[in-house]
Amino acid sequence: MRSALLRFSPLVIAFSLLACDPRDNAPADAGTDAVRDYRAEPFEPTDATRAYCGDADDDAIEARITEILSTLTVDEKVALMHGSGYSSSDRAWRVPGNERVGVPGFRMLDGPRGLSRFTRVPATAFPVAMMRGATWDPALERDVGAAIAREVRSIGVDVLLAPTINVLRHPRWGRAQETYGEDSHHMGELGVAFVQGAQAEGVIASAKHFAANSIENTRHEVDVVIDERTLREVYLPHFRRVVIDGRVGSVMSAYNRVNGLYCDQQSHLLTDILRGEWQFAGFVESDWVLGTHGDVDSLRAGLDVEMPFGPNFRRLPAAITSGALDERELDASLRRVLRAQLCFGLDERQRPVDEPSVRGSAEHLALAREVARRGIVLLRNDGGALPIAPGATSIALLGRNADAENIGDLGSSSVIPQGVVTALEGLGERDGVTVTHVPGTTLDAAGEATVRAADVVVIVTGLDSDDEGEADIAAGDRESLALRAEEVALIRAVAALHDRVVVVLEGGSAITTGEWDGDIEALVLAFYPGSEGGRAIADVLFGDVSPSGRLPFSIPAQESDLPEFDNVSHTVDYGYLHGYRHLAANETPARYPFGFGLSYSTFTLSELALSSERTTATGTITATVRVTNTGTVRARETVQAYVGARGSSVTRAPYDLRAFAQVQLDPGTSETVTLAVRAEDLAYWNETSSRMEVEAIEYELRVGTHAEDARLTATFRVE
């Protein structure tokens, strides 16, 4: 009921009203000021614009933009700076072009896990980003970014509204599934990879939601109060990496306020930091419908495109006429919009486009299955309950998600899959194994008999789209981190009947398990695993692959161990510590730590060595570690390096993730992995000098396989 009520929201009402405004769909023409004496200011390309344009001729592009700006009327210019709604013929959110000067506009579309359901076009449903975060594999995420880009480009889309790179401040956030995890370094690695993959396919990626966006139910009103240190060290580094290292084409501003100002009017974020410090050369678009809160103020703050319509930016011509806005200010913003279109070659593409063979291809489905296999996290495995023994011939399958096509929330990231393999179907495909589905949450006599007679019992439970999702158009924030009471009761009832019970949890982030996981033999986290999820679950449970997923967030022993999640108040303080950093500072062990995950094999780490015991503020410390597979199956390990500052002049987290690397090894073999720690990543925000600085102190490097594992340590100094 909660999710149904949320869908009848101010956002939906506003969307309906705005969709009726004919001005947004009217073609732009030369208008009444077509004949005038106006010359736009020339622009000399910079290192940032050259890097943004890549192999394109930036000199020629900037000269062409100057000519376009000199030719267009004010009305024509503004028409290129706001959306015209959703086009059913283009199957995308349109930003108009101008045929007279040869610019095509944009065709924008979500999303983070595949082609948006807005299109009504079936496509591959990839595992949600949080599950991809659990792979800890940037190269694999680069492949996903490229595949999603190919699928959206197959219908002519040129702006992909992804990746979502908002820090998971608390796992009750309704859109947790759309992001990669709770750590900024981990997020940056995955976000850069997605952007590189997508943009290599000629699709502009849009990093969202900038910034400090991690509450759904009050997202349109909440003012996030945050000090500059916390903003710079926790909530911005991954955006910086995506801009500087990933060369992302666009950035989407967030709905929320930060320190009193809505993000589309936050010049400190959009101009001072994004364009000033990071030299971002692309364009900024607003979040949809209620994401723009002004006309001149938003433009001056750094917003370039109002989406998906133009109720605010349509007032800009009048502002120029009245003298409240100078046309050259408009030009500076529009130049960024045109630069993206021309640098990415959108003006040279043939329209319309429809390549159905790309969507849901065998290659993409195989990738979706591989990602799901790699993202599944084994949390508990008492007595070697998994993998399922070769001699097992009968499985009793229970739980609310056992036969559900459970691929994620129903918000803007939602996908219409060409098909979904459920857990029941995936397990049922195994030769020689009979799977008996016992529906419901209570056991009658027949159900009890089925459970007792089975060789193994598998309960697939957790969350679904009624429990979490985007606000306004889906379920919103979670009400609790606990599993539903009836599902807990089912687990306990089954555990009392059988000594080999495997629980598979699906969901977007942490689910507390401490009250019942001691009653079962094995616990698996399968997130929302996409089109091929059921087969991937079977692959892991039957031991076709050793599980290699590692948690991209902390699972606390109880929700009260984490900072408070306030999705009611309209002013919320964002503190410096959350997730594993908060737990470590309070000396509170997690039930399952950040970075944790079991394998069907065992590994040892040894021979930690540093390239040097000293480095400079611009240098890099390289650590090498020998990893040995001491088990009996081929498996993958993720080695993680955390760094703590000793004797810092400011309060810091006890340690932060600063590097990670993976290695896949056959039984009995070893390999040396390399972990590179950049000194600049150890910087803190000096509030006196108003800049990031690396302290000249000693640092401790902790190397292990999760945040609470410090089996190998070493120290180095920055001078």
C-alpha positions as CSV (number, residue, x, y, z in Angstrom):
1,M,0.0,0.0,0.0
2,R,2.8,2.4,0.8
3,S,4.3,2.2,-2.7
4,A,0.9,2.7,-4.3
5,L,0.3,5.9,-2.4
6,L,3.8,7.2,-3.2
7,R,3.1,6.9,-6.9
8,F,0.3,9.5,-6.7
9,S,2.8,12.3,-5.8
10,P,3.5,15.9,-6.6
11,L,6.1,14.7,-9.1
12,V,3.6,12.7,-11.1
13,I,1.0,15.5,-11.0
14,A,3.6,18.0,-12.1
15,F,4.7,15.7,-14.9
16,S,1.1,15.4,-16.2
17,L,0.6,19.2,-16.1
18,L,3.9,20.0,-17.8
19,A,3.3,17.4,-20.5
20,C,0.3,19.5,-21.6
21,D,2.3,22.6,-22.4
22,P,2.5,23.0,-26.2
23,R,5.4,25.4,-26.0
24,D,7.8,22.6,-25.2
25,N,6.9,20.7,-28.3
26,A,6.8,23.7,-30.7
27,P,9.6,23.8,-33.2
28,A,12.3,26.4,-32.6
29,D,12.5,29.0,-35.4
30,A,14.4,32.2,-35.9
31,G,11.8,34.3,-34.1
32,T,11.3,38.0,-34.2
33,D,15.0,38.9,-33.7
34,A,16.2,36.8,-36.6
35,V,17.9,39.9,-38.3
36,R,20.3,41.5,-35.8
37,D,23.9,42.5,-35.4
38,Y,25.3,40.1,-32.9
39,R,28.7,38.4,-32.7
40,A,29.5,35.7,-30.1
41,E,32.8,35.9,-28.3
42,P,35.4,33.5,-29.8
43,F,36.6,30.7,-27.5
44,E,40.2,29.4,-27.4
45,P,40.3,25.7,-26.7
46,T,41.8,24.6,-23.4
47,D,43.5,21.5,-22.2
48,A,40.2,20.5,-20.6
49,T,38.1,21.0,-23.8
50,R,40.7,19.1,-25.9
51,A,40.6,16.2,-23.5
52,Y,36.8,16.3,-23.5
53,C,36.7,16.1,-27.3
54,G,39.2,13.3,-27.5
55,D,40.1,12.6,-31.1
56,A,37.7,15.2,-32.5
57,D,39.1,18.5,-33.9
58,D,38.4,20.8,-30.9
59,D,39.7,23.9,-32.7
60,A,37.3,23.4,-35.6
61,I,34.5,22.5,-33.2
62,E,34.9,25.6,-31.0
63,A,35.1,27.9,-34.1
64,R,31.9,26.3,-35.4
65,I,30.2,26.8,-32.1
66,T,31.1,30.5,-32.2
67,E,29.5,30.7,-35.6
68,I,26.4,28.9,-34.4
69,L,26.1,31.2,-31.4
70,S,26.4,34.2,-33.7
71,T,23.7,32.9,-36.0
72,L,21.1,31.7,-33.5
73,T,18.5,34.1,-32.1
74,V,17.9,34.2,-28.3
75,D,14.7,32.2,-28.7
76,E,16.5,29.5,-30.7
77,K,19.3,29.3,-28.2
78,V,17.0,28.8,-25.2
79,A,15.1,26.1,-27.2
80,L,18.3,24.1,-27.3
81,M,18.6,24.3,-23.5
82,H,15.6,22.5,-22.2
83,G,13.7,19.3,-23.0
84,S,10.6,18.9,-25.1
85,G,9.3,15.9,-23.2
86,Y,9.3,12.2,-24.0
87,S,9.0,11.4,-27.7
88,S,7.3,8.1,-28.4
89,S,8.6,8.1,-31.9
90,D,12.2,8.6,-30.8
91,R,11.7,6.5,-27.7
92,A,13.7,9.0,-25.7
93,W,13.6,12.2,-23.7
94,R,14.3,14.9,-26.3
95,V,16.2,18.1,-26.2
96,P,15.5,19.8,-29.5
97,G,18.1,20.5,-32.1
98,N,18.1,23.2,-34.8
99,E,18.2,22.0,-38.4
100,R,19.0,25.5,-39.7
101,V,22.5,25.3,-38.1
102,G,22.9,21.5,-38.2
103,V,22.8,20.6,-34.5
104,P,20.7,17.5,-33.6
105,G,19.9,18.0,-29.9
106,F,19.9,15.1,-27.5
107,R,18.0,11.8,-27.1
108,M,18.3,10.9,-23.4
109,L,17.3,7.7,-21.6
110,D,17.9,5.7,-18.4
111,G,19.5,3.7,-17.3
112,P,21.7,2.1,-14.7
113,R,20.8,-1.5,-15.5
114,G,19.6,-1.4,-19.1
115,L,17.2,0.2,-21.6
116,S,14.5,2.0,-19.8
117,R,11.0,0.6,-19.6
118,F,9.7,4.0,-20.8
119,T,10.5,2.8,-24.3
120,R,8.3,-0.3,-23.9
121,V,11.1,-2.1,-25.8
122,P,12.3,-5.4,-24.3
123,A,16.0,-5.6,-23.6
124,T,18.6,-7.2,-21.4
125,A,18.1,-6.6,-17.7
126,F,21.6,-6.5,-16.3
127,P,22.2,-7.1,-12.5
128,V,21.7,-3.9,-10.6
129,A,24.7,-1.7,-10.0
130,M,25.1,-2.7,-6.4
131,M,25.5,-6.3,-7.5
132,R,28.1,-5.1,-10.0
133,G,29.8,-3.3,-7.2
134,A,30.0,-6.6,-5.4
135,T,32.2,-8.0,-8.3
136,W,34.9,-5.5,-7.4
137,D,35.9,-5.7,-11.0
138,P,36.2,-2.5,-13.0
139,A,37.1,-4.3,-16.2
140,L,33.8,-6.3,-16.0
141,E,31.9,-3.1,-15.3
142,R,33.5,-1.5,-18.3
143,D,32.0,-4.3,-20.4
144,V,28.6,-3.7,-18.8
145,G,28.7,0.1,-19.6
146,A,29.5,-0.7,-23.2
147,A,26.7,-3.3,-23.5
148,I,24.1,-1.0,-22.0
149,A,25.3,1.8,-24.3
150,R,25.0,-0.5,-27.3
151,E,21.4,-1.4,-26.4
152,V,20.3,2.2,-25.9
153,R,22.1,3.3,-29.0
154,S,20.2,0.6,-30.9
155,I,17.1,2.8,-30.7
156,G,19.0,6.1,-31.4
157,V,19.7,7.2,-27.8
158,D,22.8,9.3,-27.4
159,V,22.8,10.3,-23.7
160,L,22.7,7.4,-21.1
161,L,21.5,8.6,-17.7
162,A,23.9,6.6,-15.8
163,P,26.0,5.8,-13.8
164,T,24.4,6.5,-10.4
165,I,27.4,7.3,-8.1
166,N,25.8,8.4,-4.9
167,V,27.4,7.1,-1.7
168,L,25.3,4.6,0.2
169,R,25.2,6.6,3.4
170,H,22.6,4.2,4.8
171,P,21.3,0.9,3.4
172,R,17.6,2.0,3.9
173,W,18.0,4.4,1.0
174,G,15.4,3.3,-1.6
175,R,17.7,3.6,-4.6
176,A,20.6,1.8,-2.9
177,Q,20.5,-0.8,-5.7
178,E,21.3,1.8,-8.3
179,T,24.7,2.7,-6.9
180,Y,27.9,0.7,-6.3
181,G,28.4,0.8,-2.5
182,E,29.3,2.8,0.5
183,D,33.0,3.6,-0.2
184,S,34.1,6.5,-2.4
185,H,37.3,4.9,-3.7
186,H,35.5,1.7,-4.7
187,M,32.7,3.9,-6.2
188,G,35.2,5.9,-8.3
189,E,36.8,2.8,-9.7
190,L,33.5,1.3,-10.9
191,G,32.0,4.6,-12.0
192,V,35.0,5.5,-14.2
193,A,34.9,2.0,-15.8
194,F,31.2,2.3,-16.6
195,V,31.7,5.7,-18.2
196,Q,34.6,4.6,-20.2
197,G,32.7,1.6,-21.5
198,A,29.6,3.5,-22.4
199,Q,31.4,6.4,-24.1
200,A,33.6,4.1,-26.1
201,E,30.4,3.1,-27.8
202,G,29.7,6.7,-28.8
203,V,27.0,7.3,-26.1
204,I,27.4,10.2,-23.6
205,A,27.3,9.0,-20.0
206,S,25.7,11.2,-17.4
207,A,27.0,10.9,-13.8
208,K,24.2,11.4,-11.3
209,H,23.0,12.8,-8.9
210,F,25.3,15.7,-8.0
211,A,25.5,15.8,-5.0
212,A,24.9,14.3,-1.5
213,N,21.8,12.6,-2.7
214,S,20.9,9.5,-0.7
215,I,17.4,9.9,0.7
216,E,14.2,9.2,-1.4
217,N,11.1,10.1,0.6
218,T,12.1,13.7,1.1
219,R,14.4,14.1,-1.9
220,H,12.5,17.2,-3.2
221,E,12.7,19.1,0.1
222,V,15.5,17.9,2.2
223,D,18.4,20.3,2.9
224,V,21.6,18.3,3.5
225,V,23.7,20.2,5.9
226,I,27.3,19.1,5.4
227,D,30.7,20.6,6.3
228,E,33.3,21.2,3.6
229,R,35.6,18.4,4.8
230,T,32.9,15.8,4.7
231,L,31.7,17.0,1.3
232,R,35.2,17.0,-0.2
233,E,36.5,13.8,1.4
234,V,33.4,11.6,1.3
235,Y,30.7,12.7,-1.1
236,L,32.7,14.3,-4.0
237,P,35.9,12.2,-4.7
238,H,34.2,9.7,-6.9
239,F,32.5,12.4,-9.0
240,R,35.9,14.0,-9.3
241,R,37.4,10.8,-10.6
242,V,34.6,10.3,-13.1
243,V,35.1,13.8,-14.4
244,I,38.9,13.9,-14.5
245,D,39.8,10.2,-15.2
246,G,36.6,9.1,-16.9
247,R,36.0,12.3,-18.9
248,V,32.3,11.9,-18.4
249,G,30.2,13.8,-21.0
250,S,27.5,15.1,-18.7
251,V,26.5,15.4,-15.1
252,M,23.0,15.5,-13.6
253,S,22.3,17.8,-10.7
254,A,20.3,16.3,-7.8
255,Y,16.9,17.2,-6.4
256,N,18.0,17.9,-2.9
257,R,19.4,21.0,-1.3
258,V,23.0,21.3,0.0
259,N,23.6,23.8,2.7
260,G,20.5,25.7,1.9
261,L,20.6,25.8,-1.9
262,Y,19.0,23.4,-4.3
263,C,21.7,21.6,-6.3
264,D,20.7,23.2,-9.6
265,Q,21.4,26.6,-7.9
266,Q,24.5,25.5,-6.1
267,S,27.2,27.5,-7.8
268,H,29.7,26.2,-5.2
269,L,29.1,22.7,-6.6
270,L,28.4,23.4,-10.3
271,T,30.8,26.2,-11.0
272,D,33.5,26.5,-8.3
273,I,34.2,22.8,-7.9
274,L,32.9,21.0,-11.0
275,R,34.0,23.6,-13.6
276,G,36.6,25.6,-11.7
277,E,38.6,23.0,-9.9
278,W,37.9,19.9,-12.0
279,Q,37.8,21.8,-15.3
280,F,34.6,19.9,-16.4
281,A,34.0,20.8,-20.1
282,G,30.7,19.0,-20.5
283,F,27.1,20.0,-19.7
284,V,24.9,19.8,-16.6
285,E,21.3,18.7,-16.9
286,S,18.7,18.9,-14.1
287,D,17.0,15.9,-12.6
288,W,13.5,15.4,-14.1
289,V,10.5,17.7,-13.6
290,L,11.1,19.1,-10.1
291,G,14.9,19.4,-10.4
292,T,15.0,23.0,-11.6
293,H,14.2,25.8,-9.2
294,G,15.0,29.0,-11.1
295,D,15.8,30.6,-14.4
296,V,18.7,33.1,-14.2
297,D,19.8,31.8,-10.8
298,S,20.0,28.2,-12.0
299,L,21.8,29.2,-15.3
300,R,24.3,31.3,-13.4
301,A,24.9,28.6,-10.9
302,G,26.0,26.3,-13.7
303,L,22.8,24.4,-15.0
304,D,22.8,24.1,-18.8
305,V,19.8,22.0,-19.6
306,E,16.4,21.9,-17.8
307,M,14.7,18.5,-18.1
308,P,12.4,17.2,-19.2
309,F,10.6,20.5,-20.2
310,G,11.3,24.2,-19.9
311,P,9.0,26.0,-17.5
312,N,11.9,27.9,-15.9
313,F,14.3,28.3,-18.8
314,R,11.6,29.6,-21.1
315,R,11.8,32.8,-19.1
316,L,15.4,33.4,-20.1
317,P,14.6,35.4,-23.2
318,A,12.6,37.8,-21.2
319,A,15.5,38.1,-18.7
320,I,17.8,39.1,-21.5
321,T,15.3,41.6,-22.8
322,S,15.0,43.2,-19.4
323,G,18.7,43.3,-18.8
324,A,18.6,40.8,-15.9
325,L,20.8,38.4,-18.0
326,D,23.5,39.1,-20.6
327,E,23.3,37.0,-23.8
328,R,26.9,36.1,-23.4
329,E,26.1,34.3,-20.2
330,L,23.6,32.3,-22.1
331,D,26.2,31.6,-24.8
332,A,28.7,30.2,-22.2
333,S,26.2,27.7,-21.1
334,L,24.9,26.8,-24.6
335,R,28.5,26.3,-25.8
336,R,28.9,23.4,-23.4
337,V,25.7,21.8,-24.7
338,L,26.8,22.2,-28.3
339,R,30.3,21.0,-27.5
340,A,28.9,17.7,-26.3
341,Q,26.8,17.2,-29.4
342,L,29.7,18.0,-31.8
343,C,32.6,16.4,-29.9
344,F,30.6,13.1,-29.7
345,G,29.7,13.4,-33.4
346,L,25.9,13.4,-32.8
347,D,25.5,15.7,-35.9
348,E,26.9,13.0,-38.1
349,R,24.5,10.2,-37.1
350,Q,21.8,8.7,-39.2
351,R,18.2,8.8,-37.8
352,P,16.0,7.0,-37.1
353,V,17.8,3.9,-35.8
354,D,16.4,0.5,-34.8
355,E,18.7,-2.5,-34.4
356,P,16.7,-5.1,-32.5
357,S,19.4,-7.8,-32.8
358,V,21.5,-5.8,-30.4
359,R,19.0,-5.9,-27.6
360,G,19.0,-9.1,-25.5
361,S,21.7,-10.6,-27.7
362,A,23.3,-13.9,-26.7
363,E,26.5,-11.9,-26.0
364,H,24.7,-9.5,-23.6
365,L,22.8,-12.3,-21.8
366,A,26.0,-14.2,-21.3
367,L,27.5,-11.0,-19.8
368,A,24.5,-10.5,-17.6
369,R,24.9,-14.1,-16.3
370,E,28.7,-13.7,-15.8
371,V,28.2,-10.5,-13.8
372,A,25.5,-12.1,-11.6
373,R,27.8,-15.1,-11.0
374,R,30.6,-12.8,-10.1
375,G,28.5,-10.6,-7.9
376,I,26.9,-13.3,-5.7
377,V,28.3,-13.1,-2.2
378,L,28.7,-16.2,0.0
379,L,28.3,-14.9,3.6
380,R,28.0,-18.2,5.6
381,N,28.9,-21.8,4.8
382,D,28.9,-24.0,7.9
383,G,30.0,-27.5,7.5
384,G,30.6,-27.2,3.8
385,A,26.9,-26.9,3.1
386,L,27.7,-25.4,-0.3
387,P,28.3,-26.3,-3.0
388,I,25.4,-28.7,-3.2
389,A,26.9,-32.2,-3.1
390,P,27.0,-34.1,-6.4
391,G,24.9,-36.9,-4.9
392,A,22.0,-34.6,-4.0
393,T,19.0,-35.4,-6.1
394,S,16.2,-33.5,-4.4
395,I,15.8,-29.8,-3.4
396,A,12.9,-28.2,-1.6
397,L,12.6,-24.6,-2.7
398,L,10.8,-22.0,-0.6
399,G,10.6,-18.3,0.0
400,R,8.8,-15.3,-1.4
401,N,11.3,-14.8,-4.3
402,A,11.8,-18.4,-5.3
403,D,9.5,-18.1,-8.3
404,A,9.6,-14.3,-8.7
405,E,11.0,-12.3,-11.6
406,N,12.8,-10.1,-9.1
407,I,15.1,-7.8,-11.0
408,G,14.8,-4.5,-9.1
409,D,12.6,-1.5,-8.4
410,L,10.0,0.0,-10.7
411,G,11.4,3.5,-10.9
412,S,13.3,5.2,-13.6
413,S,16.0,2.5,-13.7
414,S,13.4,-0.2,-14.5
415,V,13.8,-2.4,-17.5
416,I,11.4,-4.6,-19.5
417,P,13.4,-7.8,-19.9
418,Q,13.0,-10.1,-22.8
419,G,12.9,-12.8,-20.2
420,V,13.9,-13.5,-16.6
421,V,15.2,-16.8,-15.3
422,T,13.9,-17.3,-11.8
423,A,15.6,-19.2,-9.1
424,L,13.0,-22.0,-9.5
425,E,13.7,-22.2,-13.3
426,G,17.5,-22.0,-12.9
427,L,17.7,-24.7,-10.3
428,G,15.1,-26.8,-12.2
429,E,17.3,-26.9,-15.3
430,R,19.8,-29.2,-13.5
431,D,19.9,-32.8,-14.8
432,G,19.3,-35.4,-12.2
433,V,17.9,-33.0,-9.6
434,T,14.2,-32.7,-8.7
435,V,13.2,-29.3,-7.4
436,T,9.9,-29.1,-5.5
437,H,8.5,-25.7,-4.9
438,V,6.7,-25.1,-1.7
439,P,4.9,-21.7,-2.0
440,G,3.8,-19.5,0.8
441,T,5.3,-18.5,4.2
442,T,3.7,-21.2,6.3
443,L,4.2,-25.0,6.2
444,D,1.3,-27.4,6.3
445,A,1.8,-31.1,6.8
446,A,2.6,-31.7,3.1
447,G,5.1,-28.9,3.1
448,E,6.9,-30.2,6.2
449,A,7.1,-33.6,4.5
450,T,8.6,-32.2,1.4
451,V,11.2,-30.3,3.5
452,R,12.1,-33.4,5.5
453,A,12.5,-35.6,2.5
454,A,14.8,-33.2,0.5
455,D,18.5,-33.5,0.4
456,V,18.9,-29.8,0.5
457,V,16.5,-26.9,1.3
458,V,16.9,-23.6,-0.4
459,I,14.9,-20.5,0.7
460,V,15.0,-17.6,-1.7
461,T,13.7,-14.5,0.1
462,G,14.7,-10.9,0.8
463,L,13.3,-7.8,-0.7
464,D,11.4,-6.8,-3.9
465,S,10.0,-3.7,-5.6
466,D,7.3,-3.3,-2.9
467,D,10.1,-2.8,-0.3
468,E,12.4,-0.3,-1.9
469,G,12.9,1.9,-4.9
470,E,12.7,5.4,-6.3
471,A,10.3,7.7,-4.5
472,D,7.2,9.2,-6.1
473,I,7.1,6.5,-8.9
474,A,8.0,3.4,-6.9
475,A,8.4,2.2,-3.3
476,G,10.8,4.8,-1.8
477,D,13.0,4.2,1.2
478,R,13.0,1.0,3.2
479,E,11.2,1.0,6.6
480,S,13.7,-1.3,8.2
481,L,16.9,-3.3,7.6
482,A,15.2,-6.5,8.9
483,L,13.7,-9.3,6.9
484,R,9.9,-9.5,6.9
485,A,8.7,-11.3,10.1
486,E,6.9,-14.0,8.1
487,E,10.0,-14.8,6.2
488,V,12.0,-15.1,9.4
489,A,9.4,-17.4,10.8
490,L,9.6,-19.5,7.7
491,I,13.4,-19.8,8.0
492,R,13.2,-20.8,11.6
493,A,10.5,-23.4,10.9
494,V,12.5,-24.9,8.1
495,A,15.7,-24.9,10.1
496,A,14.0,-26.9,12.8
497,L,13.1,-29.6,10.3
498,H,16.4,-29.9,8.3
499,D,20.1,-29.8,8.9
500,R,21.1,-28.4,5.4
501,V,19.3,-25.1,4.9
502,V,20.6,-22.5,2.4
503,V,19.1,-19.0,2.4
504,V,19.5,-16.8,-0.7
505,L,18.7,-13.2,0.0
506,E,17.7,-10.8,-2.8
507,G,17.7,-7.1,-2.4
508,G,19.4,-3.8,-3.0
509,S,21.7,-3.6,0.0
510,A,22.2,-4.7,3.6
511,I,19.6,-6.9,5.3
512,T,20.2,-7.7,9.0
513,T,20.4,-11.4,9.7
514,G,21.8,-11.7,13.2
515,E,18.6,-12.9,14.8
516,W,18.3,-16.0,12.6
517,D,21.4,-16.8,10.5
518,G,22.9,-18.9,13.3
519,D,20.0,-21.4,12.6
520,I,21.0,-22.1,9.0
521,E,24.0,-23.7,7.3
522,A,24.6,-21.3,4.4
523,L,23.7,-17.7,3.5
524,V,24.0,-16.2,0.1
525,L,23.4,-12.6,-1.1
526,A,22.2,-12.4,-4.7
527,F,21.0,-8.8,-4.9
528,Y,18.7,-8.2,-7.9
529,P,20.5,-10.5,-10.4
530,G,18.9,-9.6,-13.7
531,S,17.7,-11.6,-16.7
532,E,19.9,-14.6,-16.1
533,G,19.8,-14.4,-12.3
534,G,18.3,-17.8,-11.7
535,R,20.9,-19.6,-13.7
536,A,23.7,-17.6,-12.0
537,I,22.3,-18.6,-8.6
538,A,22.3,-22.3,-9.7
539,D,25.8,-22.0,-11.0
540,V,27.1,-20.9,-7.6
541,L,25.0,-23.2,-5.5
542,F,26.0,-26.2,-7.5
543,G,29.7,-25.2,-7.6
544,D,30.1,-24.5,-11.3
545,V,32.0,-21.5,-10.1
546,S,33.4,-20.6,-6.7
547,P,31.6,-17.5,-5.3
548,S,33.8,-14.4,-5.6
549,G,31.5,-11.5,-4.8
550,R,32.6,-9.2,-1.9
551,L,30.3,-6.9,0.0
552,P,30.2,-3.3,-1.3
553,F,28.7,-2.2,2.0
554,S,28.7,-3.3,5.7
555,I,26.0,-5.5,7.1
556,P,25.7,-4.4,10.8
557,A,24.7,-6.7,13.6
558,Q,21.8,-4.4,14.1
559,E,20.5,-1.2,12.4
560,S,21.3,0.9,15.5
561,D,25.0,0.3,14.9
562,L,24.8,2.7,11.9
563,P,24.2,6.4,11.9
564,E,20.5,7.4,12.0
565,F,18.6,7.3,8.8
566,D,16.2,10.3,8.7
567,N,13.9,10.4,5.7
568,V,11.3,12.5,7.4
569,S,13.0,15.8,8.4
570,H,13.5,18.5,5.9
571,T,17.0,19.3,7.3
572,V,19.4,16.4,7.8
573,D,23.0,16.6,8.9
574,Y,25.5,14.4,7.0
575,G,28.3,13.4,9.3
576,Y,31.9,12.5,8.4
577,L,31.5,8.8,9.2
578,H,29.2,6.2,7.9
579,G,29.4,2.5,6.9
580,Y,32.6,0.7,7.9
581,R,34.3,4.0,8.8
582,H,31.6,4.6,11.4
583,L,31.8,1.1,12.7
584,A,35.6,1.2,13.0
585,A,35.6,4.5,14.8
586,N,33.1,3.2,17.3
587,E,34.9,-0.2,17.6
588,T,31.8,-2.0,16.6
589,P,32.3,-5.1,14.5
590,A,30.0,-5.7,11.6
591,R,28.0,-8.9,11.3
592,Y,29.5,-9.1,7.8
593,P,32.2,-6.4,7.1
594,F,32.6,-4.3,4.0
595,G,34.6,-6.2,1.4
596,F,33.8,-9.6,3.0
597,G,32.9,-12.7,1.1
598,L,33.6,-16.4,1.3
599,S,34.9,-18.8,-1.4
600,Y,34.8,-22.6,-2.0
601,S,38.5,-22.4,-1.7
602,T,41.0,-20.9,0.8
603,F,43.7,-18.3,0.3
604,T,46.8,-17.1,2.1
605,L,48.3,-13.6,1.8
606,S,52.0,-13.2,2.5
607,E,55.2,-11.3,1.7
608,L,53.8,-7.8,1.9
609,A,56.4,-5.4,0.5
610,L,56.4,-1.7,-0.2
611,S,58.2,0.0,-3.1
612,S,59.5,2.6,-0.6
613,E,59.0,3.6,3.0
614,R,58.8,7.3,2.0
615,T,57.0,9.2,-0.7
616,T,56.1,12.8,-1.6
617,A,52.6,14.4,-1.6
618,T,52.4,13.7,-5.4
619,G,54.0,10.3,-5.3
620,T,52.7,6.7,-5.2
621,I,53.4,3.8,-2.9
622,T,53.3,0.4,-4.5
623,A,52.6,-2.6,-2.4
624,T,53.0,-6.2,-3.5
625,V,51.4,-9.2,-1.9
626,R,51.8,-12.9,-2.6
627,V,48.4,-14.7,-2.9
628,T,48.2,-18.5,-2.7
629,N,45.2,-20.7,-3.4
630,T,45.5,-23.3,-0.6
631,G,42.2,-25.0,-1.4
632,T,41.0,-27.5,-3.9
633,V,39.2,-25.5,-6.6
634,R,40.0,-22.7,-9.0
635,A,38.8,-19.5,-7.4
636,R,39.2,-15.7,-7.3
637,E,40.4,-13.5,-4.4
638,T,40.1,-9.7,-3.9
639,V,43.0,-8.2,-2.0
640,Q,42.2,-4.9,-0.3
641,A,44.4,-2.2,1.0
642,Y,43.3,0.2,3.7
643,V,45.3,3.2,4.9
644,G,45.1,5.0,8.3
645,A,46.8,8.3,9.2
646,R,48.9,8.2,12.3
647,G,49.1,11.4,14.3
648,S,46.8,13.4,12.0
649,S,46.0,16.9,13.1
650,V,42.3,16.3,12.3
651,T,39.8,13.6,13.1
652,R,39.8,10.9,10.5
653,A,38.4,7.5,10.0
654,P,40.6,4.8,11.5
655,Y,41.2,3.6,7.9
656,D,39.9,4.0,4.4
657,L,40.0,1.8,1.3
658,R,42.7,3.1,-1.0
659,A,43.4,0.2,-3.4
660,F,42.2,-3.3,-4.4
661,A,43.2,-6.0,-6.9
662,Q,41.8,-9.4,-7.9
663,V,43.5,-12.6,-8.9
664,Q,42.2,-15.9,-10.1
665,L,44.2,-19.0,-9.2
666,D,44.2,-22.7,-9.7
667,P,44.6,-24.9,-6.5
668,G,48.1,-24.8,-5.2
669,T,49.3,-21.9,-7.2
670,S,50.5,-18.4,-6.2
671,E,50.7,-15.0,-7.8
672,T,51.9,-11.6,-6.7
673,V,49.4,-8.8,-6.9
674,T,50.2,-5.1,-7.0
675,L,48.3,-2.4,-5.1
676,A,49.1,1.2,-5.9
677,V,48.3,3.9,-3.3
678,R,48.4,7.5,-4.5
679,A,49.5,9.9,-1.9
680,E,47.0,12.5,-3.2
681,D,44.2,10.1,-2.2
682,L,45.3,10.5,1.4
683,A,44.6,14.2,1.4
684,Y,42.2,15.9,3.8
685,W,40.4,19.2,3.4
686,N,42.3,21.9,5.3
687,E,39.6,24.3,6.4
688,T,42.2,27.1,7.1
689,S,43.8,27.1,3.6
690,S,40.6,25.9,1.8
691,R,42.4,23.2,-0.1
692,M,43.1,19.5,-0.1
693,E,46.5,18.7,1.6
694,V,48.5,15.6,2.2
695,E,49.9,15.6,5.8
696,A,53.6,14.9,6.2
697,I,53.1,12.1,8.7
698,E,53.2,8.3,9.0
699,Y,50.6,6.1,7.5
700,E,49.7,2.5,8.2
701,L,48.8,0.2,5.3
702,R,46.6,-2.7,6.2
703,V,46.2,-5.5,3.6
704,G,43.6,-8.2,3.9
705,T,40.4,-9.4,2.3
706,H,37.8,-7.2,4.0
707,A,37.7,-4.0,6.1
708,E,38.2,-5.7,9.4
709,D,41.1,-7.9,8.2
710,A,44.5,-6.5,9.0
711,R,46.5,-9.7,8.6
712,L,49.4,-7.8,6.9
713,T,50.5,-4.3,7.8
714,A,53.3,-1.9,6.9
715,T,54.0,1.8,7.5
716,F,55.3,4.6,5.2
717,R,55.8,8.3,5.5
718,V,54.8,11.2,3.3
719,E,57.3,14.0,3.3
